[in-house]
Amino acid sequence: MKNIVLRFSLLTIVAAMFAFGQPCPNCGKHADLKLTDAQQEQFEKLSFDMKKKQIELKAKLETSRLELHRLFAAETLDKSAVEKKMTEVSQQHVALRMNHINCWAEKNKLLNADQQKIWKKNLQRHPGAMDHNRAGQMMRHRNMMMDDDMPERMERRIEKKIIKE
């Protein structure tokens, strides 16, 4: 059990390093908007506040995911606990995305009509720019699927249950 938790923690850390190391194509590239100094300062403050909150939300999300894996690893599966934890994970994921969308909306309010047109055009050119976490999700999924000893672990769990019966 400790080995599973340790491996999962290590995979999560590696995935987070990849996710945080991949900035979106539009991040920090607002030269074409011709922001005033006040707008630039407000953009930076909004970005800082959003990133700070993202760290908190991501930590809660990863903790819940880890707890969910523990529920799956239990001797007997408690479906109601799993469903409750999955709902919690889903809500945290929505909160994470909404934090980013709220930042985008607040920045959009700071712009004049011409700047908003450029802002929206830039966003359309990079449709994945609003989803900073996509690389981390893909890496996590790939690593979980590539877990070499997963079939053996599942086999051992099934054997244990058969022996108990």
PyMOL commands that set and color helices and strands:
alter all, ss='L'
color gray80, all
select helices_A, chain A and resi 2-20+31-33+37-73+79-110+113-125+127-130+134-145+150-164
alter helices_A, ss='H'
color red, helices_A
deselect
rebuild
show_as cartoon
